[in-house]
Amino acid sequence: MDSKLALIGGVCLGAGLITLLSHDDVSDDVLLARIRSRVKSVVSSPESVRVASRDGRITLSGSLPAGEAARLLSTVSCVRGVRGVESQLDLRCTHQESLPDPEELARLAVG
C-alpha cells in the first residue's frame, strides 16, 4: 500500500497504521488545530486551504491542485473527532492531470 490514506469501513489506513474513527467530543478549536497541522503535510500550498468546523463537521474551501484533493479529504476524514467532511474546494488542473472523479471524492469524505 502506498503512503496515501484510505477510508475503509470506518477505519483509516495509512503508512502502516490503523486508526479507528472516533467521534469524541472535541472542541472545534482543538479540531481545527489538528486539521491545520495535517493539511500542511499533504498539500503543496496549505495557506490556500480554508478549514471551518462546526460540531465536528468540517468544511474545506479554497483553491487546490486537483491531484491533491483525494489525499486531503482522506487525511481530514481520518482526524480524531471529525464527524464529517464537506468539500467546497475549487480544484485546479495542470496539463498533466485531470479532475478527480466526483464520486470518488464523495466516497473519501466522511458523511
LOMARKE-300027 format. One record per residue: x negated, z negated, y negated of N, C-alpha, C, O, CB in turn; residue number from 1; residue in three letters. Coordinates in steps of 0.001 Angstrom, whole numbers, plus 500000, padded with zeros to 6 digits. Glycine has a CB too. Layout:
N
X/Z/Y/X/Z/Y/X/Z/Y/X/Z/Y/X/Z/Y/NUM/ALA
...
END
This chain:
111
499147/500000/501190/500000/500000/500000/499111/500000/498760/498099/499301/498729/500965/498768/499995/1/MET
499471/500764/497752/498645/500783/496553/498937/499553/495704/499745/498709/496093/498887/502071/495741/2/ASP
498285/499445/494547/498398/498243/493731/499696/498161/492941/499944/497160/492269/497247/498170/492792/3/SER
500532/499203/493010/501806/499152/492298/502725/498137/492955/502681/497929/494167/502473/500541/492264/4/LYS
503559/497510/492136/504520/496556/492656/505781/497275/493083/506147/498295/492500/504840/495483/491619/5/LEU
506435/496756/494080/507695/497333/494528/508699/496212/494733/508337/495109/495144/507505/498156/495834/6/ALA
509948/496495/494447/511017/495530/494652/511791/495968/495884/512414/497030/495897/511950/495421/493394/7/LEU
511744/495146/496912/512399/495499/498162/513230/494308/498626/512682/493258/498963/511359/495914/499246/8/ILE
514551/494469/498643/515433/493429/499165/515229/492062/498542/515274/491058/499252/515251/493319/500626/9/GLY
515005/491991/497236/514844/490705/496571/513455/490110/496692/513234/488969/496286/515826/489746/497114/10/GLY
512516/490862/497242/511143/490389/497385/510229/491326/496624/510319/492544/496779/510725/490299/498878/11/VAL
509351/490775/495804/508377/491580/495075/507114/491680/495909/506550/490665/496318/508072/490974/493673/12/CYS
506676/492890/496159/505467/493123/496928/504438/493774/496027/504755/494728/495317/505751/494000/498172/13/LEU
503240/493288/496042/502213/493934/495244/500869/493291/495436/500765/492068/495531/502582/493911/493796/14/GLY
499849/494097/495494/498472/493648/495619/498310/492645/496762/497518/491708/496664/498002/493029/494309/15/ALA
499066/492845/497846/498946/491970/498996/499684/490657/498859/499583/489807/499744/497528/491698/499255/16/GLY
500420/490462/497785/501135/489214/497561/502627/489423/497766/503155/490496/497471/500857/488671/496149/17/LEU
503293/488419/498262/504744/488460/498390/505297/487298/497576/504911/486148/497780/505202/488381/499897/18/ILE
506201/487605/496656/506810/486589/495814/508317/486727/495905/508858/487796/495621/506327/486710/494345/19/THR
508996/485676/496291/510450/485724/496303/510946/485646/494879/510441/484855/494083/511048/484584/497159/20/LEU
511939/486467/494551/512522/486414/493216/513191/485072/493027/513869/484575/493927/513530/487565/492996/21/LEU
513004/484494/491878/513584/483200/491582/514435/483307/490337/514051/483945/489356/512497/482134/491411/22/SER
515578/482682/490386/516451/482658/489224/516395/481281/488581/517416/480739/488159/517901/483024/489612/23/HIS
515188/480718/488512/515010/479417/487889/515548/479430/486477/515544/480461/485805/513543/479013/487891/24/ASP
516006/478292/486039/516419/478166/484652/515160/478049/483802/514545/476987/483706/517366/476936/484444/25/ASP
514805/479146/483203/513616/479226/482361/514094/479606/480974/514963/480465/480824/512560/480263/482918/26/VAL
513530/478968/479963/513940/479325/478602/513522/480757/478309/512555/481270/478871/513324/478351/477558/27/SER
514269/481384/477422/513945/482761/477045/512555/482853/476427/511854/483844/476631/514987/483305/476069/28/ASP
512147/481829/475672/510807/481848/475065/509709/481859/476132/508734/482601/476016/510624/480632/474140/29/ASP
509871/481035/477166/508890/480999/478254/508887/482332/478995/507826/482864/479320/509195/479836/479233/30/VAL
510068/482864/479257/510186/484135/479953/509537/485267/479157/508831/486102/479722/511652/484453/480222/31/LEU
509776/485294/477848/509164/486326/477004/507644/486237/477045/506967/487265/477098/509657/486198/475558/32/LEU
507104/485036/477020/505648/484866/477078/505100/485380/478406/504067/486048/478434/505267/483383/476884/33/ALA
505789/485070/479507/505361/485544/480827/505360/487076/480873/504409/487693/481351/506286/484974/481935/34/ARG
506423/487665/480375/506571/489119/480445/505564/489816/479544/504925/490782/479959/507991/489532/480059/35/ILE
505416/489338/478320/504456/489976/477401/503043/489937/477965/502271/490878/477783/504485/489285/476027/36/ARG
502707/488852/478648/501398/488750/479271/501215/489825/480339/500145/490426/480438/501207/487363/479879/37/SER
502241/490065/481128/502166/491056/482198/502209/492484/481655/501551/493374/482195/503303/490844/483187/38/ARG
502981/492704/480592/503080/494049/480009/501698/494544/479606/501387/495724/479769/504030/494053/478784/39/VAL
500872/493648/479082/499528/494027/478639/498695/494633/479760/497808/495449/479508/498811/492822/478071/40/LYS
498978/494235/480996/498153/494709/482105/498694/495958/482800/498020/496513/483668/498006/493618/483109/41/SER
499898/496413/482437/500472/497549/483176/500783/498780/482326/501142/499823/482873/501723/497110/483850/42/VAL
500653/498684/481008/500894/499858/480167/499706/500087/479245/498966/499158/478921/502192/499689/479342/43/VAL
499536/501322/478831/498376/501672/478004/498516/501211/476556/497507/500959/475897/498158/503166/478035/44/SER
499745/501096/476044/499979/500660/474661/501038/499562/474641/502185/499819/474275/500419/501857/473767/45/SER
500663/498330/475033/501655/497257/475118/502339/496945/473789/503460/496435/473770/501003/496014/475638/46/PRO
501674/497247/472692/502275/496973/471379/503480/497869/471098/504268/497582/470198/501236/497155/470280/47/GLU
503624/498947/471860/504756/499853/471643/505983/499475/472474/507032/500107/472346/504344/501275/471969/48/SER
505863/498458/473318/506974/498000/474152/507546/496721/473558/506834/495734/473375/506516/497768/475623/49/VAL
508845/496753/473260/509533/495558/472755/510283/494912/473902/510887/495590/474733/510508/495909/471586/50/ARG
510233/493581/473933/510865/492826/475004/511825/491823/474383/511457/491077/473476/509807/492111/475895/51/VAL
513052/491812/474877/514045/490835/474440/514607/490155/475680/514685/490756/476751/515184/491508/473596/52/ALA
515000/488885/475521/515560/488146/476643/516758/487343/476181/516740/486708/475127/514507/487226/477276/53/SER
517797/487388/476994/518981/486564/476741/519476/486043/478082/519958/486802/478923/520107/487377/475993/54/ARG
519349/484749/478263/519765/484100/479511/519118/484740/480741/519764/484911/481775/521283/484154/479645/55/ASP
517841/485089/480618/517111/485648/481743/517294/487140/481952/516668/487725/482835/517507/484951/482962/56/GLY
518143/487756/481151/518354/489213/481219/517403/489858/480214/517441/489551/479023/519867/489607/480914/57/ARG
516565/490738/480702/515507/491337/479897/515908/492739/479459/516435/493523/480248/514186/491378/480682/58/ILE
515651/493044/478190/515835/494393/477666/514479/494887/477191/513818/494241/476378/516894/494427/476506/59/THR
514073/496040/477708/512828/496681/477303/513164/497878/476437/514018/498688/476796/511981/497106/478535/60/LEU
512496/497994/475298/512705/499132/474417/511366/499547/473829/510352/498875/474019/513725/498795/473295/61/SER
511380/500656/473117/510162/501190/472532/509794/502497/473215/510567/503040/474003/509012/500177/472645/62/GLY
508614/502989/472904/508150/504270/473406/507052/504048/474443/506174/503201/474275/507642/505157/472250/63/SER
507126/504832/475521/506213/504617/476633/505962/505945/477350/506889/506742/477493/506780/503559/477615/64/LEU
504715/506206/477810/504497/507399/478639/505352/507307/479897/505437/506247/480515/502993/507552/479013/65/PRO
505974/508397/480270/506893/508410/481415/506227/507901/482694/506871/507244/483511/507426/509822/481641/66/ALA
504971/508196/482864/504261/507790/484072/504063/506294/484203/503678/505828/485275/502943/508453/484115/67/GLY
504310/505529/483163/504128/504078/483204/505432/503310/483373/505407/502093/483556/503445/503619/481953/68/GLU
506562/503989/483316/507868/503323/483312/508169/502584/484611/508576/501423/484582/508954/504333/483053/69/ALA
507973/503240/485741/508321/502616/487022/507510/501356/487267/508051/500344/487712/508107/503598/488167/70/ALA
506222/501411/486981/505370/500231/487187/505783/499092/486252/505807/497931/486660/503883/500591/486960/71/ARG
506107/499422/485002/506537/498397/484055/507836/497736/484522/507929/496508/484549/506723/499006/482653/72/LEU
508832/498534/484888/510111/497975/485333/509948/497111/486577/510541/496037/486677/511107/499094/485612/73/LEU
509153/497577/487508/508921/496812/488722/508215/495497/488426/508586/494451/488959/508107/497628/489708/74/SER
507201/495553/487578/506447/494347/487214/507341/493327/486525/507330/492149/486881/505267/494707/486304/75/THR
508116/493771/485539/509002/492858/484801/510065/492282/485732/510402/491102/485633/509675/493589/483610/76/VAL
510590/493099/486627/511614/492636/487564/511109/491515/488456/511890/490678/488908/512097/493786/488419/77/SER
509803/491495/488711/509220/490503/489613/508775/489220/488921/508267/488315/489584/508055/491103/490320/78/CYS
508951/489120/487627/508561/487901/486911/509541/486786/487254/510757/486973/487204/508518/488143/485369/79/VAL
509008/485650/487593/509836/484496/487960/510763/484123/486802/510320/483934/485669/508946/483286/488350/80/ARG
512056/484020/487109/513048/483665/486110/513859/484840/485590/514887/484647/484940/512381/483000/484976/81/GLY
513402/486065/485873/514129/487252/485411/515381/487432/486259/515319/487430/487488/513229/488525/485479/82/VAL
516516/487588/485587/517796/487769/486273/518248/489235/486271/519133/489609/487040/518866/486897/485617/83/ARG
517656/490047/485429/517998/491457/485367/517147/492141/484317/516618/491495/483412/519491/491648/485063/84/GLY
517018/493454/484444/516216/494236/483507/517017/495465/483087/517549/496194/483925/514847/494651/484143/85/VAL
517094/495680/481791/517727/496878/481252/516668/497668/480497/515953/497122/479656/518939/496520/480322/86/GLU
516575/498942/480800/515616/499800/480121/516309/500600/479031/517259/501339/479289/514925/500737/481117/87/SER
515820/500440/477820/516211/501290/476696/514965/502011/476192/514863/502351/475014/516883/500451/475548/88/GLN
514020/502240/477101/512746/502843/476761/512902/504325/476442/513671/505040/477085/511756/502652/477897/89/LEU
512165/504764/475446/512071/506176/475096/510830/506696/475823/509705/506388/475432/511983/506405/473513/90/ASP
511037/507482/476879/509931/507946/477704/509357/509250/477174/510088/510201/476896/510383/508122/479144/91/LEU
508025/509279/477038/507310/510465/476579/506629/511127/477768/506094/510448/478645/506274/510103/475481/92/ARG
506649/512440/477793/505973/513195/478846/504720/513848/478287/504708/514353/477165/506913/514259/479452/93/CYS
503668/513828/479096/502485/514613/478775/502628/515924/479538/503584/516103/480294/501141/513850/479150/94/THR
501711/516816/479350/501769/518102/480045/501590/517938/481553/502041/518781/482328/500703/519044/479495/95/HIS
500930/516850/481972/500653/516653/483388/501749/515897/484125/501717/515829/485353/499364/515928/483546/96/GLN
502705/515334/483425/503714/514530/484105/505118/514961/483716/505333/515617/482696/503517/513054/483791/97/GLU
506051/514579/484545/507447/514856/484258/508199/513531/484189/507679/512495/484604/508067/515800/485332/98/SER
509413/513563/483669/510208/512350/483583/510497/511818/484979/510804/512590/485888/511517/512609/482822/99/LEU
510399/510486/485157/510741/509919/486460/512234/510060/486726/513042/510162/485803/510322/508441/486534/100/PRO
512573/510062/487989/513961/510166/488408/514736/508949/487900/514353/507821/488208/514065/510282/489952/101/ASP
515822/509142/487128/516597/508014/486594/517130/507092/487682/517226/505883/487470/517752/508530/485768/102/PRO
517480/507642/488843/517973/506809/489947/516872/505915/490481/517128/504771/490856/518533/507682/491077/103/GLU
515646/506424/490521/514507/505623/490959/514253/504478/489987/514016/503347/490411/513251/506498/491092/104/GLU
514300/504761/488687/514092/503710/487690/515185/502656/487786/514898/501464/487675/514055/504307/486275/105/LEU
516417/503065/487989/517527/502107/488103/517350/501237/489337/517682/500051/489311/518883/502844/488162/106/ALA
516834/501809/490411/516626/501049/491637/515551/499991/491456/515608/498929/492076/516254/501978/492778/107/ARG
514565/500280/490604/513473/499334/490376/513877/498164/489488/513277/497091/489558/512301/500047/489759/108/LEU
514888/498369/488658/515338/497303/487763/516287/496382/488533/517138/496834/489300/516039/497893/486489/109/ALA
516118/495105/488309/516985/494121/488963/518293/494099/488219/518287/493997/486992/516335/492699/488998/110/VAL
519418/494191/488902/520718/494234/488259/521411/492960/488389/522532/492815/487901/521556/495305/488806/111/GLY
END
